[in-house]
């Protein structure tokens, strides 16, 4: 079906009538001295092309959502790890020291827990090893050790 364009005129009774022109709608009409050039009209995409484009868009959106979710989880994990590592609630290793005798069954860890209970136990054990220049695996039984001690 070709739609026609034309001029609208009124009859004596007032009814509008349309006089068809020779050029169909959508094509340019030639004016005086103008050359008529063919106009290419792009065809509407077919249904399978539209379905494929929509599927491609949904796949891209799904991949972006997945990537955003993984990034958010990684961010939260790093944030929580940083907050936990930031402050464990332990006090620093005490500067004060005490000389103690090693009893049977004592370990560096048990002595660290006994003499500096509010401090980080690993740091206290490291300080005992440093102060006494010893092997951290087995303190000498009956020997004297210098240990960091909390006051009070």
N, C-alpha and C positions, 0 to 999 in steps of 0.2 A: 504494500500500500504506500503510495506516494502522497504526502501531504502537499497541498498547493497553497501558495500565498497569493494574495491579490488585494485589490482595493475594495473597501466597503463603501457602498453607496446606499442612499435612502430613496425609496420610491415615494410617489405622491401620497400614498396612504400612510407613510411613516415607517413601513417595515424595512428592516436592514437586509440588504442583499449583498452577496460577495461576488465580485467579478474575478474569476481565476486568472492568474497570470501563467505564463509558460514555464517559469522557473520553480522548481520544487523548493520547499523550505530547507534551509541548511546549506544551500549552495549560493555562492555570491552571484549577484546579477551584474551583468555588464552595463556599465554606463557608457556614455558617448566616448569613443576613442580608447576605452579600456579593453584590454585583451582578457578573455575569459580563461582563467587558469583552473585546472582540475584541483579540487580540494580533497586531500586524503582524510577520511574520517576513521579514527581508530576504533576498531571493533571492541566491544566490551569483552573482558576476559571470560573465558568459559568457566563453567562450574567446577571442573576438576582442578583448574589452575587456582581458583579462589580457595578451594578446600586445601590444596597443598600449601598455599601461602599461609593460611590460618594455622595449619598444623605446624609449620615451621616456626611461626610466631609463638605458639603455645610451648613448643619444645624449648625455644630460647628463653622464654619467661620461666619455665620450670627449672632450667639449668641455672639461671641467675638467682632464683629463689634458693636453690640448693647451695650454691656458692655463698650466698649471704648468710644462710643458716650455719654453715660450717665456720665461716669467719666469725660470726657472733659467738659461737661456742668456744672457739679458740681464744677469743678476746676475754670472755668470762673466765676461762680456765687460767689464763696467764694473770689476770687480775686477782683471782682468789689465791693463786700461788704466791703472788707478790705480797698480798696482805698478810698471809700466814707467815711468810718468811720475814716480813718487816719487823714484827714485834711478837716474840714468843712469850712475853710476859716475864722473862727471866732477867734478873739483875746482872750486872757485869761481875766478873770474878773479883772477889774482895782483895784489897791491897794488903790487909793485915795478914800475918802468918802465925802459925803455931807449930811447935815441934811435938810430934806424937810418936808413940811406939806402935809398930805393926804387930797386931795380935793374930793368932791363928784364925784363918778364914777371912781375914781382911783382904779386900781388893782395892785398887785405886778408885773404882767406881763407888764402892761402899763408903770409903773415906770421904770422897767428894760429896756424897749425899749427906753424910753425918756433919761435916764441918762447914759446908756452904750449901744448905738445902734450897735457898731461893735463887741460886745462880744456875746457869747452864752447866749441866754435869759434864758434858764433853769438854767445855772450855776449862773447867776446874781440873779435870784429869790431865789435860794438856799442860796446864800451869804446874801441877805437881811434878810431872815428868821433866819439865823445863827447870824447875827449882832444884831438883835432886839429881838430875842427869842420869835417869835410870831407864831400865827396860820396862815398858808399860805392861807387859804380860804378867810379871811376877815380882811384886815388891819383896824385899828381903825380910823374912820372918824375924821378929824381935829387934829389927833395926829401927833407927829413928828417922823419921821423914819430916820435912818441912812442908806444910800444907797451907793453902789459903784458908782463912777462917773468918766467918762472919762474927761480928761483935753483937752481943746481946742475946 
